[in-house]
Amino acid sequence: MKLIILAFFLFFIGAIIIYNRLIRYRFLVKEAWSDIDVQLKKRHDLIPSLVEAVKGYAKYEQGLLEKVTALRSEALNSKDDKNNSQIENSISQALKSIFAIAENYPDLKANQSFIDLQKNISSIEDSLQLARRYYNGTVRDYNISIQTLPNSIIANIFHFEPAQFFEIEYATERKSPDIDLKS
C-alpha cells in the first residue's frame, strides 16, 4: 500500500513539475512576442515622419506612401497575431521600396532628417530581426516541450496548443541572392 501511495505521490510531483515547465515556456513565448511588439511600435511611430519626409520629394510615389500609411493603420488595429505578422511583413517590404525610391531623389538622400529616419528604421529592423529569432527559438522550445513524452500527456490534459512561428511571407526573401563573381 505504501508503494502505491509513494508511486502516486511521485507521479503527482512529476506532473506538477512538467506543468510548471510548460507554463514557463508558454510565458517565454508571450514575452518574446511582446519584445517584437515593442520594436513594431517603435517602427510604427517613425512611419508618419518618414512618409512626411518623402512626400515633399517623391510626389509621383503617392500610391506607395498611401499604402504604407494604410498598412500602419491596419497593423495598429489588428488583433490577430497571424494576420498581424503578414501585415508587418508587408510594411517591411513597403519600407524597403521607399528606401529604394529615395535613390532616385538626390535631394531626399541628402536630407538630414531622412537620413536620420533611415538610420533609426534600419536599427529598429535589426532589433526586430533579433526579436523574431528569439521568438522563434522560444516557440521551438515550447512546441518541442509539448510534443515530447511525458510532457505531451500533461499538455493534452491542460490543452496546451502549439505556438506559430514568425515566418517570412515573401518568396523573394526566401531565395538566395544572386552573386555576380565576374565583376
C-alpha positions in Angstrom: 0.0 0.0 0.0 2.8 2.3 0.8 4.4 1.7 -2.6 1.1 2.7 -4.3 0.9 5.9 -2.3 4.6 6.6 -3.0 4.1 6.0 -6.7 1.1 8.2 -6.8 2.9 10.9 -4.9 5.9 10.8 -7.3 3.6 10.9 -10.3 1.8 13.9 -8.8 5.0 15.8 -8.1 6.3 14.9 -11.6 3.1 16.2 -13.2 3.4 19.5 -11.3 7.0 19.9 -12.4 6.1 19.3 -16.0 3.0 21.6 -15.8 5.1 24.4 -14.4 7.8 23.9 -17.1 5.1 24.1 -19.8 3.7 27.3 -18.2 7.2 28.8 -18.1 7.7 28.0 -21.8 4.3 29.5 -22.7 5.1 32.7 -20.9 8.5 32.9 -22.6 6.7 32.7 -25.9 4.4 35.6 -24.8 7.3 37.6 -23.6 9.2 37.1 -26.9 6.1 38.2 -28.8 5.9 41.3 -26.6 9.5 42.1 -27.5 8.5 42.0 -31.2 5.5 44.3 -30.4 7.9 46.9 -28.8 10.0 47.0 -31.9 7.0 47.2 -34.1 5.6 50.1 -32.0 8.8 52.0 -32.5 8.7 51.4 -36.2 5.0 52.4 -36.4 5.9 55.7 -34.6 8.5 56.5 -37.2 6.4 55.8 -40.3 4.4 59.1 -40.3 7.7 61.1 -40.1 9.2 59.0 -42.9 6.1 59.5 -45.1 6.2 63.2 -44.5 9.9 63.4 -45.3 9.5 61.5 -48.6 6.2 63.2 -49.5 7.8 66.5 -50.4 10.4 65.0 -52.7 8.6 61.9 -54.2 5.4 63.4 -55.5 5.0 60.7 -58.0 5.2 57.9 -55.4 2.0 58.9 -53.7 0.5 55.4 -54.0 3.3 53.8 -52.1 3.2 56.3 -49.4 -0.6 55.8 -49.0 0.0 52.1 -48.9 2.5 52.4 -46.1 0.1 54.6 -44.1 -2.8 52.2 -44.7 -0.7 49.2 -43.6 0.4 51.0 -40.5 -3.2 51.8 -39.6 -4.2 48.2 -40.3 -1.4 46.9 -38.1 -2.3 49.1 -35.2 -5.9 47.9 -35.4 -5.2 44.2 -35.9 -5.8 41.9 -33.0 -4.9 38.6 -34.8 -1.2 37.6 -34.4 -1.1 35.7 -37.7 -2.7 38.4 -39.7 -0.5 41.0 -37.9 2.7 39.2 -38.9 1.5 39.2 -42.5 0.8 43.0 -42.3 4.2 43.6 -40.7 5.9 41.7 -43.5 4.1 43.9 -46.0 5.2 47.0 -44.1 8.8 45.8 -44.2 8.5 45.4 -48.0 7.0 48.8 -48.4 9.7 50.4 -46.3 12.3 48.8 -48.5 10.5 50.2 -51.5 10.5 53.7 -50.0 14.3 53.5 -49.4 14.8 52.2 -52.9 12.8 55.1 -54.3 15.0 57.5 -52.3 17.8 56.5 -54.6 16.1 58.4 -57.4 15.9 61.6 -55.5 19.4 63.0 -54.6 17.9 65.9 -52.6 16.0 63.4 -50.5 19.1 61.2 -50.0 20.9 64.3 -48.7 18.2 65.5 -46.4 19.4 65.0 -42.8 16.0 64.2 -41.3 15.5 61.5 -43.9 19.0 60.1 -43.2 18.2 60.0 -39.5 14.9 58.3 -40.1 16.5 55.8 -42.4 19.2 55.0 -39.7 16.6 54.7 -37.0 14.3 52.4 -39.0 17.3 50.3 -40.0 18.3 50.0 -36.4 14.8 49.0 -35.5 14.7 46.5 -38.3 17.9 44.9 -36.9 16.4 44.8 -33.4 13.2 43.3 -34.9 15.2 40.6 -36.6 16.8 39.6 -33.3 13.4 39.7 -31.6 12.0 37.5 -34.3 14.8 35.0 -33.9 14.4 34.9 -30.1 10.6 34.4 -30.5 11.1 31.6 -33.0 13.6 30.0 -30.6 11.2 30.1 -27.7 8.4 28.8 -29.9 10.6 25.9 -31.0 11.4 25.0 -27.4 7.8 25.3 -26.3 6.5 23.2 -29.2 9.1 20.5 -28.6 8.2 20.5 -24.9 4.5 20.0 -25.5 5.1 17.2 -28.1 7.6 15.0 -26.2 6.8 12.3 -23.6 5.8 12.6 -20.8 5.2 16.3 -21.3 2.7 15.7 -24.1 0.4 13.8 -21.7 0.2 16.8 -19.3 0.0 19.2 -22.3 -3.0 17.3 -23.7 -4.8 17.2 -20.4 -4.4 21.0 -19.9 -4.9 21.9 -23.6 -1.5 23.4 -24.4 -1.6 24.4 -28.0 1.4 24.7 -30.3 2.6 28.3 -31.0 3.1 29.6 -34.5 6.5 30.6 -35.8 7.1 34.1 -37.2 7.8 33.2 -40.8 8.9 35.1 -43.8 5.9 35.6 -46.2 7.6 36.7 -49.4 9.3 34.2 -51.7 11.8 36.9 -52.6 13.1 37.0 -49.0 13.5 33.2 -49.0 15.6 32.8 -52.2 19.3 33.2 -52.2 20.7 36.5 -53.5 22.2 36.4 -57.0 26.0 36.9 -56.8 27.9 38.0 -59.8 31.5 36.8 -59.5 32.6 38.0 -62.9 32.8 41.7 -62.0 
